[in-house]
Amino acid sequence: MITLVQKPRIAGPTLKAVLDSCAQKGVNIVKVERLSVTGLAAMQVTVNLPEGLVARGPGGYAEELAAVASSRGADLAFQRDDVER
């Protein structure tokens, strides 16, 4: 589960960079949901990671993807989609 936040709204180039990174790693996007009430300032993307892609830990994909978002002025959280989220 990826949560992306950018104020006042998620910019097109930011969204493109995050989704391009997912595509390059073979990440399958299952569902995209808007979390903000008005506009598009926050969104949640449910994904399936390909076998062998490490999400957590040093050099993990979560860290890499957060850097992509951060370089464009956005915040990104990468979480496991389960009841403890």
Secondary structure, 3 states (H helix, E strand, C coil): CEEEECCCCCCHHHHHHHHHHHHHHCCEEEEEEECCCCCCCEEEEEEECCCCCCCCCCCCHHHHHHHHHHCCCCEEEECCCCCCC
